[in-house]
Protein backbone atom coordinates (compact mmCIF):
# COMPACT_ATOMS: atom_id res chain seq x y z
CA UNK A 1 0.00 0.00 0.00
CA UNK A 2 1.35 3.42 -0.94
CA UNK A 3 1.11 6.37 1.42
CA UNK A 4 0.37 9.73 -0.17
CA UNK A 5 1.76 13.11 0.79
CA UNK A 6 -1.73 14.10 1.92
CA UNK A 7 -1.86 11.18 4.36
CA UNK A 8 1.58 12.10 5.72
CA UNK A 9 0.49 15.72 6.14
CA UNK A 10 -2.56 14.63 8.15
CA UNK A 11 -0.51 12.31 10.34
CA UNK A 12 2.28 14.83 11.01
CA UNK A 13 -0.18 17.65 11.62
CA UNK A 14 -1.93 15.53 14.24
CA UNK A 15 1.35 14.49 15.90
CA UNK A 16 2.64 18.07 16.06
CA UNK A 17 -0.69 19.78 16.82
CA UNK A 18 -0.28 21.98 13.73
CA UNK A 19 -2.78 22.96 11.08
CA UNK A 20 -2.68 20.81 7.95
CA UNK A 21 -2.01 23.75 5.63
CA UNK A 22 1.05 24.80 7.65
CA UNK A 23 2.31 21.22 7.82
CA UNK A 24 1.81 20.79 4.07
CA UNK A 25 3.77 23.99 3.37
CA UNK A 26 6.66 22.84 5.58
CA UNK A 27 6.80 19.39 3.97
CA UNK A 28 6.62 20.84 0.45
CA UNK A 29 9.36 23.37 1.25
CA UNK A 30 11.53 20.54 2.59
CA UNK A 31 11.01 18.48 -0.57
CA UNK A 32 11.66 21.52 -2.79
CA UNK A 33 14.94 22.14 -0.98
CA UNK A 34 16.02 18.52 -1.51
CA UNK A 35 15.31 18.88 -5.23
CA UNK A 36 17.15 22.21 -5.37
CA UNK A 37 20.26 20.82 -3.66
CA UNK A 38 20.36 17.75 -5.88
CA UNK A 39 19.86 19.84 -9.03
CA UNK A 40 22.96 21.82 -8.03
CA UNK A 41 24.91 18.56 -7.79
CA UNK A 42 25.11 18.56 -3.99
CA UNK A 43 25.04 15.48 -1.80
CA UNK A 44 22.46 15.35 1.00
CA UNK A 45 23.19 13.37 4.14
CA UNK A 46 20.57 12.63 6.76
CA UNK A 47 22.31 10.72 9.56
CA UNK A 48 20.74 7.34 10.29
CA UNK A 49 18.17 7.92 7.49
CA UNK A 50 20.22 7.87 4.29
CA UNK A 51 22.19 9.75 1.67
CA UNK A 52 20.96 11.28 -1.58
CA UNK A 53 23.71 11.60 -4.17
CA UNK A 54 24.04 12.36 -7.88
CA UNK A 55 25.42 9.59 -10.11
CA UNK A 56 26.80 10.47 -13.53
CA UNK A 57 25.99 7.89 -16.21
CA UNK A 58 28.27 7.80 -19.24
CA UNK A 59 26.86 7.86 -22.77
CA UNK A 60 26.46 4.38 -24.22
CA UNK A 61 25.21 2.40 -27.14
CA UNK A 62 22.08 0.33 -26.43
CA UNK A 63 20.00 -1.95 -28.57
CA UNK A 64 16.25 -1.87 -29.14
CA UNK A 65 15.21 -5.43 -28.23
CA UNK A 66 12.23 -5.38 -30.59
CA UNK A 67 14.02 -4.23 -33.75
CA UNK A 68 17.66 -4.95 -32.92
CA UNK A 69 18.51 -1.39 -33.96
CA UNK A 70 21.37 0.30 -32.07
CA UNK A 71 20.43 3.43 -30.16
CA UNK A 72 22.70 6.13 -28.73
CA UNK A 73 21.88 6.84 -25.08
CA UNK A 74 23.27 10.23 -23.98
CA UNK A 75 25.06 10.87 -20.67
CA UNK A 76 22.76 11.71 -17.79
CA UNK A 77 22.68 12.50 -14.10
CA UNK A 78 20.56 10.35 -11.82
CA UNK A 79 19.64 10.51 -8.15
CA UNK A 80 20.94 7.64 -6.04
CA UNK A 81 19.72 6.95 -2.49
CA UNK A 82 21.68 4.86 -0.03
CA UNK A 83 19.66 3.70 2.97
CA UNK A 84 20.92 4.65 6.42
CA UNK A 85 21.39 2.27 9.31
CA UNK A 86 18.29 3.25 11.29
CA UNK A 87 15.95 2.90 8.31
CA UNK A 88 17.58 -0.33 7.18
CA UNK A 89 17.23 -1.89 10.63
CA UNK A 90 13.62 -0.74 11.02
CA UNK A 91 12.59 -2.03 7.57
CA UNK A 92 14.36 -5.35 8.11
CA UNK A 93 12.75 -5.68 11.55
CA UNK A 94 9.29 -5.09 10.08
CA UNK A 95 9.94 -7.61 7.30
CA UNK A 96 11.07 -10.35 9.68
CA UNK A 97 8.03 -9.77 11.90
CA UNK A 98 5.71 -10.18 8.91
CA UNK A 99 7.49 -13.20 7.39
CA UNK A 100 8.99 -15.31 10.18
CA UNK A 101 10.78 -18.24 8.60
N, CA, C and O atoms as CSV, one atom per row, in Angstrom:
chain,resi,resn,atom,element,x,y,z
A,1,UNK,N,N,0.836,-1.182,0.000
A,1,UNK,CA,C,0.000,0.000,0.000
A,1,UNK,C,C,0.879,1.242,0.000
A,1,UNK,O,O,1.820,1.335,0.788
A,2,UNK,N,N,0.590,2.172,-0.852
A,2,UNK,CA,C,1.352,3.417,-0.936
A,2,UNK,C,C,0.718,4.482,-0.043
A,2,UNK,O,O,-0.505,4.586,0.053
A,3,UNK,N,N,1.563,5.257,0.598
A,3,UNK,CA,C,1.107,6.369,1.417
A,3,UNK,C,C,1.297,7.649,0.618
A,3,UNK,O,O,2.360,7.863,0.035
A,4,UNK,N,N,0.288,8.495,0.587
A,4,UNK,CA,C,0.367,9.735,-0.170
A,4,UNK,C,C,0.892,10.865,0.715
A,4,UNK,O,O,0.922,10.764,1.941
A,5,UNK,N,N,1.300,11.935,0.051
A,5,UNK,CA,C,1.758,13.108,0.786
A,5,UNK,C,C,0.631,13.652,1.659
A,5,UNK,O,O,0.873,14.103,2.779
A,6,UNK,N,N,-0.576,13.613,1.160
A,6,UNK,CA,C,-1.729,14.101,1.915
A,6,UNK,C,C,-1.914,13.324,3.220
A,6,UNK,O,O,-2.201,13.911,4.264
A,7,UNK,N,N,-1.747,12.003,3.154
A,7,UNK,CA,C,-1.860,11.179,4.359
A,7,UNK,C,C,-0.753,11.498,5.359
A,7,UNK,O,O,-0.994,11.546,6.565
A,8,UNK,N,N,0.472,11.716,4.848
A,8,UNK,CA,C,1.579,12.096,5.722
A,8,UNK,C,C,1.321,13.450,6.372
A,8,UNK,O,O,1.597,13.634,7.558
A,9,UNK,N,N,0.795,14.390,5.605
A,9,UNK,CA,C,0.486,15.717,6.139
A,9,UNK,C,C,-0.505,15.590,7.289
A,9,UNK,O,O,-0.310,16.196,8.343
A,10,UNK,N,N,-1.559,14.814,7.100
A,10,UNK,CA,C,-2.564,14.631,8.151
A,10,UNK,C,C,-1.933,14.027,9.406
A,10,UNK,O,O,-2.177,14.491,10.520
A,11,UNK,N,N,-1.129,13.001,9.211
A,11,UNK,CA,C,-0.508,12.307,10.344
A,11,UNK,C,C,0.451,13.224,11.107
A,11,UNK,O,O,0.419,13.276,12.337
A,12,UNK,N,N,1.307,13.949,10.370
A,12,UNK,CA,C,2.281,14.828,11.007
A,12,UNK,C,C,1.592,16.020,11.672
A,12,UNK,O,O,1.996,16.449,12.752
A,13,UNK,N,N,0.565,16.547,11.034
A,13,UNK,CA,C,-0.182,17.654,11.624
A,13,UNK,C,C,-0.796,17.229,12.956
A,13,UNK,O,O,-0.785,17.993,13.922
A,14,UNK,N,N,-1.321,16.037,13.004
A,14,UNK,CA,C,-1.930,15.528,14.236
A,14,UNK,C,C,-0.870,15.322,15.317
A,14,UNK,O,O,-1.085,15.681,16.475
A,15,UNK,N,N,0.270,14.747,14.943
A,15,UNK,CA,C,1.348,14.488,15.905
A,15,UNK,C,C,1.958,15.773,16.464
A,15,UNK,O,O,2.384,15.812,17.618
A,16,UNK,N,N,1.997,16.818,15.645
A,16,UNK,CA,C,2.635,18.071,16.060
A,16,UNK,C,C,1.643,19.142,16.491
A,16,UNK,O,O,2.039,20.252,16.846
A,17,UNK,N,N,0.358,18.812,16.462
A,17,UNK,CA,C,-0.694,19.782,16.817
A,17,UNK,C,C,-0.603,21.056,15.969
A,17,UNK,O,O,-0.770,22.166,16.474
A,18,UNK,N,N,-0.337,20.873,14.680
A,18,UNK,CA,C,-0.283,21.981,13.732
A,18,UNK,C,C,-1.456,21.879,12.762
A,18,UNK,O,O,-2.062,20.819,12.607
A,19,UNK,N,N,-1.758,22.986,12.121
A,19,UNK,CA,C,-2.781,22.962,11.080
A,19,UNK,C,C,-2.216,22.235,9.858
A,19,UNK,O,O,-1.014,22.269,9.596
A,20,UNK,N,N,-3.110,21.581,9.119
A,20,UNK,CA,C,-2.677,20.810,7.954
A,20,UNK,C,C,-2.050,21.689,6.881
A,20,UNK,O,O,-1.088,21.274,6.235
A,21,UNK,N,N,-2.574,22.890,6.679
A,21,UNK,CA,C,-2.011,23.749,5.629
A,21,UNK,C,C,-0.587,24.185,5.969
A,21,UNK,O,O,0.251,24.298,5.075
A,22,UNK,N,N,-0.307,24.429,7.239
A,22,UNK,CA,C,1.049,24.803,7.654
A,22,UNK,C,C,1.977,23.600,7.502
A,22,UNK,O,O,3.096,23.729,7.004
A,23,UNK,N,N,1.511,22.441,7.929
A,23,UNK,CA,C,2.307,21.217,7.816
A,23,UNK,C,C,2.605,20.905,6.355
A,23,UNK,O,O,3.727,20.530,6.015
A,24,UNK,N,N,1.613,21.057,5.497
A,24,UNK,CA,C,1.806,20.791,4.071
A,24,UNK,C,C,2.853,21.741,3.486
A,24,UNK,O,O,3.697,21.321,2.694
A,25,UNK,N,N,2.802,22.996,3.866
A,25,UNK,CA,C,3.769,23.986,3.367
A,25,UNK,C,C,5.186,23.639,3.818
A,25,UNK,O,O,6.132,23.758,3.039
A,26,UNK,N,N,5.336,23.215,5.060
A,26,UNK,CA,C,6.656,22.839,5.579
A,26,UNK,C,C,7.193,21.622,4.832
A,26,UNK,O,O,8.349,21.611,4.409
A,27,UNK,N,N,6.365,20.609,4.673
A,27,UNK,CA,C,6.801,19.392,3.972
A,27,UNK,C,C,7.160,19.705,2.525
A,27,UNK,O,O,8.176,19.223,2.024
A,28,UNK,N,N,6.339,20.507,1.845
A,28,UNK,CA,C,6.615,20.845,0.451
A,28,UNK,C,C,7.898,21.662,0.325
A,28,UNK,O,O,8.669,21.465,-0.613
A,29,UNK,N,N,8.128,22.575,1.263
A,29,UNK,CA,C,9.361,23.366,1.252
A,29,UNK,C,C,10.571,22.460,1.446
A,29,UNK,O,O,11.593,22.627,0.781
A,30,UNK,N,N,10.451,21.509,2.350
A,30,UNK,CA,C,11.529,20.540,2.589
A,30,UNK,C,C,11.839,19.750,1.317
A,30,UNK,O,O,13.003,19.611,0.940
A,31,UNK,N,N,10.814,19.240,0.665
A,31,UNK,CA,C,11.007,18.477,-0.572
A,31,UNK,C,C,11.597,19.348,-1.678
A,31,UNK,O,O,12.468,18.901,-2.424
A,32,UNK,N,N,11.122,20.592,-1.785
A,32,UNK,CA,C,11.659,21.517,-2.786
A,32,UNK,C,C,13.143,21.774,-2.555
A,32,UNK,O,O,13.917,21.861,-3.509
A,33,UNK,N,N,13.538,21.895,-1.301
A,33,UNK,CA,C,14.941,22.137,-0.980
A,33,UNK,C,C,15.810,20.924,-1.315
A,33,UNK,O,O,16.951,21.082,-1.748
A,34,UNK,N,N,15.284,19.726,-1.121
A,34,UNK,CA,C,16.018,18.517,-1.513
A,34,UNK,C,C,16.243,18.527,-3.019
A,34,UNK,O,O,17.349,18.262,-3.489
A,35,UNK,N,N,15.200,18.830,-3.768
A,35,UNK,CA,C,15.308,18.884,-5.228
A,35,UNK,C,C,16.305,19.950,-5.660
A,35,UNK,O,O,17.117,19.718,-6.555
A,36,UNK,N,N,16.246,21.111,-5.029
A,36,UNK,CA,C,17.155,22.211,-5.374
A,36,UNK,C,C,18.610,21.816,-5.123
A,36,UNK,O,O,19.470,22.049,-5.973
A,37,UNK,N,N,18.885,21.229,-3.979
A,37,UNK,CA,C,20.257,20.815,-3.657
A,37,UNK,C,C,20.770,19.766,-4.637
A,37,UNK,O,O,21.908,19.847,-5.099
A,38,UNK,N,N,19.941,18.792,-4.949
A,38,UNK,CA,C,20.359,17.746,-5.880
A,38,UNK,C,C,20.559,18.302,-7.286
A,38,UNK,O,O,21.471,17.877,-7.995
A,39,UNK,N,N,19.713,19.250,-7.694
A,39,UNK,CA,C,19.857,19.842,-9.031
A,39,UNK,C,C,21.156,20.633,-9.153
A,39,UNK,O,O,21.674,20.812,-10.255
A,40,UNK,N,N,21.684,21.104,-8.027
A,40,UNK,CA,C,22.964,21.821,-8.035
A,40,UNK,C,C,24.150,20.867,-7.911
A,40,UNK,O,O,25.303,21.296,-7.868
A,41,UNK,N,N,23.851,19.568,-7.854
A,41,UNK,CA,C,24.906,18.565,-7.794
A,41,UNK,C,C,25.398,18.282,-6.389
A,41,UNK,O,O,26.425,17.625,-6.216
A,42,UNK,N,N,24.685,18.767,-5.379
A,42,UNK,CA,C,25.108,18.563,-3.993
A,42,UNK,C,C,24.621,17.240,-3.438
A,42,UNK,O,O,23.587,16.716,-3.851
A,43,UNK,N,N,25.371,16.720,-2.512
A,43,UNK,CA,C,25.036,15.482,-1.803
A,43,UNK,C,C,24.273,15.854,-0.536
A,43,UNK,O,O,24.634,16.819,0.138
A,44,UNK,N,N,23.237,15.114,-0.209
A,44,UNK,CA,C,22.457,15.354,1.004
A,44,UNK,C,C,22.598,14.163,1.941
A,44,UNK,O,O,22.325,13.026,1.558
A,45,UNK,N,N,23.021,14.430,3.161
A,45,UNK,CA,C,23.186,13.366,4.142
A,45,UNK,C,C,22.246,13.607,5.308
A,45,UNK,O,O,22.261,14.669,5.930
A,46,UNK,N,N,21.436,12.615,5.592
A,46,UNK,CA,C,20.566,12.630,6.763
A,46,UNK,C,C,21.013,11.463,7.633
A,46,UNK,O,O,20.700,10.309,7.339
A,47,UNK,N,N,21.741,11.760,8.697
A,47,UNK,CA,C,22.306,10.721,9.558
A,47,UNK,C,C,21.240,9.725,9.986
A,47,UNK,O,O,20.134,10.102,10.373
A,48,UNK,N,N,21.588,8.465,9.912
A,48,UNK,CA,C,20.737,7.339,10.288
A,48,UNK,C,C,19.566,7.106,9.324
A,48,UNK,O,O,18.931,6.053,9.380
A,49,UNK,N,N,19.272,8.062,8.447
A,49,UNK,CA,C,18.172,7.917,7.488
A,49,UNK,C,C,18.704,7.456,6.145
A,49,UNK,O,O,18.279,6.426,5.621
A,50,UNK,N,N,19.651,8.231,5.577
A,50,UNK,CA,C,20.222,7.865,4.293
A,50,UNK,C,C,20.903,9.031,3.615
A,50,UNK,O,O,20.944,10.143,4.142
A,51,UNK,N,N,21.442,8.759,2.428
A,51,UNK,CA,C,22.193,9.751,1.665
A,51,UNK,C,C,21.642,9.819,0.244
A,51,UNK,O,O,21.509,8.801,-0.435
A,52,UNK,N,N,21.324,11.036,-0.190
A,52,UNK,CA,C,20.957,11.285,-1.579
A,52,UNK,C,C,22.209,11.783,-2.282
A,52,UNK,O,O,22.884,12.685,-1.786
A,53,UNK,N,N,22.522,11.206,-3.425
A,53,UNK,CA,C,23.710,11.603,-4.169
A,53,UNK,C,C,23.387,11.596,-5.656
A,53,UNK,O,O,22.432,10.953,-6.090
A,54,UNK,N,N,24.189,12.318,-6.433
A,54,UNK,CA,C,24.036,12.359,-7.882
A,54,UNK,C,C,25.045,11.392,-8.499
A,54,UNK,O,O,26.231,11.428,-8.170
A,55,UNK,N,N,24.569,10.538,-9.386
A,55,UNK,CA,C,25.424,9.590,-10.105
A,55,UNK,C,C,25.446,10.021,-11.566
A,55,UNK,O,O,24.404,10.288,-12.164
A,56,UNK,N,N,26.641,10.085,-12.125
A,56,UNK,CA,C,26.796,10.471,-13.531
A,56,UNK,C,C,26.906,9.204,-14.378
A,56,UNK,O,O,27.819,8.399,-14.192
A,57,UNK,N,N,25.977,9.039,-15.301
A,57,UNK,CA,C,25.989,7.890,-16.206
A,57,UNK,C,C,26.649,8.315,-17.515
A,57,UNK,O,O,26.326,9.367,-18.068
A,58,UNK,N,N,27.568,7.501,-18.003
A,58,UNK,CA,C,28.271,7.801,-19.245
A,58,UNK,C,C,27.364,7.530,-20.442
A,58,UNK,O,O,26.430,6.733,-20.349
A,59,UNK,N,N,27.636,8.190,-21.562
A,59,UNK,CA,C,26.864,7.859,-22.771
A,59,UNK,C,C,27.199,6.433,-23.191
A,59,UNK,O,O,28.301,5.944,-22.943
A,60,UNK,N,N,26.236,5.771,-23.831
A,60,UNK,CA,C,26.462,4.385,-24.215
A,60,UNK,C,C,25.635,4.043,-25.448
A,60,UNK,O,O,24.740,4.784,-25.851
A,61,UNK,N,N,25.958,2.924,-26.016
A,61,UNK,CA,C,25.206,2.396,-27.145
A,61,UNK,C,C,24.324,1.262,-26.608
A,61,UNK,O,O,24.816,0.327,-25.976
A,62,UNK,N,N,23.033,1.357,-26.866
A,62,UNK,CA,C,22.085,0.331,-26.433
A,62,UNK,C,C,21.451,-0.288,-27.669
A,62,UNK,O,O,21.701,0.152,-28.792
A,63,UNK,N,N,20.648,-1.286,-27.462
A,63,UNK,CA,C,19.997,-1.955,-28.569
A,63,UNK,C,C,18.508,-2.070,-28.271
A,63,UNK,O,O,18.107,-2.477,-27.181
A,64,UNK,N,N,17.693,-1.702,-29.266
A,64,UNK,CA,C,16.246,-1.868,-29.144
A,64,UNK,C,C,15.959,-3.363,-29.243
A,64,UNK,O,O,16.240,-3.968,-30.278
A,65,UNK,N,N,15.410,-3.974,-28.198
A,65,UNK,CA,C,15.211,-5.426,-28.234
A,65,UNK,C,C,14.183,-5.878,-29.269
A,65,UNK,O,O,14.236,-7.016,-29.735
A,66,UNK,N,N,13.265,-5.014,-29.627
A,66,UNK,CA,C,12.228,-5.385,-30.594
A,66,UNK,C,C,12.770,-5.387,-32.024
A,66,UNK,O,O,12.491,-6.301,-32.800
A,67,UNK,N,N,13.552,-4.348,-32.366
A,67,UNK,CA,C,14.019,-4.229,-33.748
A,67,UNK,C,C,15.480,-4.622,-33.932
A,67,UNK,O,O,15.924,-4.890,-35.048
A,68,UNK,N,N,16.234,-4.655,-32.812
A,68,UNK,CA,C,17.657,-4.951,-32.921
A,68,UNK,C,C,18.481,-3.734,-33.317
A,68,UNK,O,O,19.704,-3.822,-33.416
A,69,UNK,N,N,17.833,-2.615,-33.542
A,69,UNK,CA,C,18.505,-1.388,-33.961
A,69,UNK,C,C,19.326,-0.819,-32.798
A,69,UNK,O,O,18.878,-0.822,-31.652
A,70,UNK,N,N,20.546,-0.324,-33.112
A,70,UNK,CA,C,21.366,0.302,-32.074
A,70,UNK,C,C,20.864,1.722,-31.830
A,70,UNK,O,O,20.439,2.419,-32.751
A,71,UNK,N,N,20.923,2.124,-30.573
A,71,UNK,CA,C,20.427,3.429,-30.156
A,71,UNK,C,C,21.491,4.093,-29.287
A,71,UNK,O,O,22.059,3.460,-28.396
A,72,UNK,N,N,21.755,5.366,-29.550
A,72,UNK,CA,C,22.700,6.125,-28.733
A,72,UNK,C,C,21.969,6.682,-27.513
A,72,UNK,O,O,20.987,7.411,-27.649
A,73,UNK,N,N,22.454,6.333,-26.320
A,73,UNK,CA,C,21.876,6.843,-25.077
A,73,UNK,C,C,22.835,7.901,-24.542
A,73,UNK,O,O,23.987,7.587,-24.241
A,74,UNK,N,N,22.381,9.155,-24.417
A,74,UNK,CA,C,23.275,10.227,-23.975
A,74,UNK,C,C,23.636,10.106,-22.485
A,74,UNK,O,O,22.982,9.384,-21.732
A,75,UNK,N,N,24.676,10.816,-22.084
A,75,UNK,CA,C,25.060,10.866,-20.675
A,75,UNK,C,C,23.930,11.516,-19.884
A,75,UNK,O,O,23.191,12.352,-20.403
A,76,UNK,N,N,23.810,11.118,-18.622
A,76,UNK,CA,C,22.763,11.710,-17.795
A,76,UNK,C,C,23.166,11.661,-16.330
A,76,UNK,O,O,24.050,10.905,-15.927
A,77,UNK,N,N,22.495,12.484,-15.555
A,77,UNK,CA,C,22.680,12.500,-14.103
A,77,UNK,C,C,21.446,11.881,-13.471
A,77,UNK,O,O,20.317,12.178,-13.861
A,78,UNK,N,N,21.672,11.021,-12.495
A,78,UNK,CA,C,20.560,10.347,-11.817
A,78,UNK,C,C,20.729,10.492,-10.309
A,78,UNK,O,O,21.844,10.620,-9.803
A,79,UNK,N,N,19.614,10.469,-9.610
A,79,UNK,CA,C,19.643,10.515,-8.155
A,79,UNK,C,C,19.802,9.092,-7.622
A,79,UNK,O,O,19.103,8.174,-8.051
A,80,UNK,N,N,20.719,8.927,-6.690
A,80,UNK,CA,C,20.940,7.641,-6.037
A,80,UNK,C,C,20.685,7.834,-4.547
A,80,UNK,O,O,21.116,8.832,-3.969
A,81,UNK,N,N,19.986,6.888,-3.919
A,81,UNK,CA,C,19.721,6.952,-2.486
A,81,UNK,C,C,20.299,5.726,-1.818
A,81,UNK,O,O,20.004,4.595,-2.205
A,82,UNK,N,N,21.127,5.956,-0.807
A,82,UNK,CA,C,21.685,4.862,-0.030
A,82,UNK,C,C,21.020,4.897,1.340
A,82,UNK,O,O,21.061,5.916,2.029
A,83,UNK,N,N,20.417,3.802,1.726
A,83,UNK,CA,C,19.663,3.701,2.972
A,83,UNK,C,C,20.592,3.782,4.175
A,83,UNK,O,O,21.661,3.172,4.191
A,84,UNK,N,N,20.174,4.539,5.178
A,84,UNK,CA,C,20.924,4.654,6.422
A,84,UNK,C,C,20.638,3.492,7.355
A,84,UNK,O,O,19.705,2.716,7.147
A,85,UNK,N,N,21.458,3.389,8.383
A,85,UNK,CA,C,21.388,2.265,9.314
A,85,UNK,C,C,20.044,2.164,10.039
A,85,UNK,O,O,19.473,1.077,10.133
A,86,UNK,N,N,19.540,3.276,10.546
A,86,UNK,CA,C,18.286,3.250,11.293
A,86,UNK,C,C,17.127,2.763,10.419
A,86,UNK,O,O,16.344,1.909,10.834
A,87,UNK,N,N,17.027,3.315,9.205
A,87,UNK,CA,C,15.949,2.897,8.306
A,87,UNK,C,C,16.116,1.436,7.911
A,87,UNK,O,O,15.145,0.679,7.897
A,88,UNK,N,N,17.328,1.042,7.595
A,88,UNK,CA,C,17.582,-0.333,7.182
A,88,UNK,C,C,17.174,-1.308,8.288
A,88,UNK,O,O,16.507,-2.308,8.025
A,89,UNK,N,N,17.575,-1.012,9.516
A,89,UNK,CA,C,17.231,-1.888,10.634
A,89,UNK,C,C,15.726,-1.938,10.861
A,89,UNK,O,O,15.171,-3.009,11.108
A,90,UNK,N,N,15.066,-0.794,10.781
A,90,UNK,CA,C,13.623,-0.735,11.018
A,90,UNK,C,C,12.865,-1.506,9.934
A,90,UNK,O,O,11.933,-2.248,10.244
A,91,UNK,N,N,13.255,-1.339,8.676
A,91,UNK,CA,C,12.591,-2.028,7.573
A,91,UNK,C,C,12.832,-3.532,7.670
A,91,UNK,O,O,11.912,-4.321,7.456
A,92,UNK,N,N,14.053,-3.929,7.989
A,92,UNK,CA,C,14.356,-5.355,8.112
A,92,UNK,C,C,13.605,-5.958,9.289
A,92,UNK,O,O,13.137,-7.093,9.207
A,93,UNK,N,N,13.485,-5.217,10.380
A,93,UNK,CA,C,12.747,-5.679,11.555
A,93,UNK,C,C,11.285,-5.911,11.202
A,93,UNK,O,O,10.704,-6.928,11.582
A,94,UNK,N,N,10.686,-4.964,10.473
A,94,UNK,CA,C,9.293,-5.090,10.077
A,94,UNK,C,C,9.103,-6.300,9.157
A,94,UNK,O,O,8.114,-7.024,9.272
A,95,UNK,N,N,10.046,-6.512,8.252
A,95,UNK,CA,C,9.945,-7.614,7.302
A,95,UNK,C,C,10.009,-8.956,8.021
A,95,UNK,O,O,9.239,-9.865,7.711
A,96,UNK,N,N,10.925,-9.084,8.979
A,96,UNK,CA,C,11.066,-10.351,9.680
A,96,UNK,C,C,9.875,-10.619,10.575
A,96,UNK,O,O,9.534,-11.778,10.808
A,97,UNK,N,N,9.233,-9.576,11.084
A,97,UNK,CA,C,8.031,-9.771,11.896
A,97,UNK,C,C,6.855,-10.253,11.047
A,97,UNK,O,O,6.030,-11.039,11.512
A,98,UNK,N,N,6.782,-9.780,9.802
A,98,UNK,CA,C,5.705,-10.181,8.911
A,98,UNK,C,C,5.914,-11.565,8.330
A,98,UNK,O,O,4.953,-12.312,8.145
A,99,UNK,N,N,7.176,-11.921,8.036
A,99,UNK,CA,C,7.491,-13.197,7.390
A,99,UNK,C,C,8.459,-14.025,8.243
A,99,UNK,O,O,9.596,-14.239,7.825
A,100,UNK,N,N,8.052,-14.488,9.404
A,100,UNK,CA,C,8.990,-15.313,10.182
A,100,UNK,C,C,9.206,-16.649,9.490
A,100,UNK,O,O,8.254,-17.343,9.134
A,101,UNK,N,N,10.471,-16.994,9.306
A,101,UNK,CA,C,10.780,-18.238,8.599
A,101,UNK,C,C,11.582,-19.168,9.455
A,101,UNK,O,O,11.932,-20.264,9.017
